[in-house]
Amino acid sequence: MDKRKNLKELLTAIKDGHMDIEEGVEQLRDLPYLDLEHAKIDLHRNLRNGFPEVIYAEGKTPEQVTEIFSRMQEYGPVLATRVSPDMAREVQASCTEATYNELGRTLTFTPIDKPFRDGEICIITAGTSDLPVAEEARVTAEMLGNKCRMINDVGVAGLHRLLDQLETIRQARVVIVIAGMEGALASVVGGLVPQPIIAVPTSVGYGAAFSGIAPLLGMLTSCASGITVVNIDNGFGAACAASKINRLFSTPQTDQPM
């Protein structure tokens, strides 16, 4: 739902006398945030930075997520991340139109189909074990109005697999590179293509990978200039950053915020 449009319609209705001031005040009271006591849903976030509030489900109870999700449905599309299968089933019992992506652990509600903005985000994984983070990134990016292309299992252990995909990667506007182990894939891609690269270290790897610390440090100290790094397993954050870049270079006619 377009909050800016709703606010303009509300103010116009008051100006034209179709709504009295008291009714307008009542509606404006709920615009900044919706207070559920255990959560305060930020309804103005989309006006401030172009992204609506997203539910981080981990650490919340199924009852809390269900209430937050159902109330947010009243205002437009909804995205919840880090949702377990058991929690998804409980939420879907009340929010029957919600769609669960078990691999990416996302729960979404999209009341209407919107066209994607121009420009493509390419999401690259080093290995199949990185797919859960990649799926979180893909779902998030698509919910934010971006076309996505996935290129999976092209890590440095078989570099020829990546080289076969270079022309496809170079057609993207932004590239997200997701890798665990030593995290070298981001540096390799950064040395081959000119696009902005957002690197995501994953907690995939044997002991010395330290649950993602090794690839995180490798990406931060990359000798390929211009690589931006997000936190371990943070596919959501990478997608948000990529979406901002893609939106910046999209034409106004094709830019469709969530």
Beta strands, then each sheet from edge to edge (+ up, - down):
strand 1: 33-35
strand 2: 40-42
strand 3: 55-56
strand 4: 78-81
strand 5: 99-101
strand 6: 106-109
strand 7: 120-125
strand 8: 147-151
strand 9: 174-179
strand 10: 197-201
strand 11: 227-229
sheet 1: 1+ 2-
sheet 2: 3+ 4+ 6- 5+
sheet 3: 8+ 7+ 9+ 10+ 11+
end
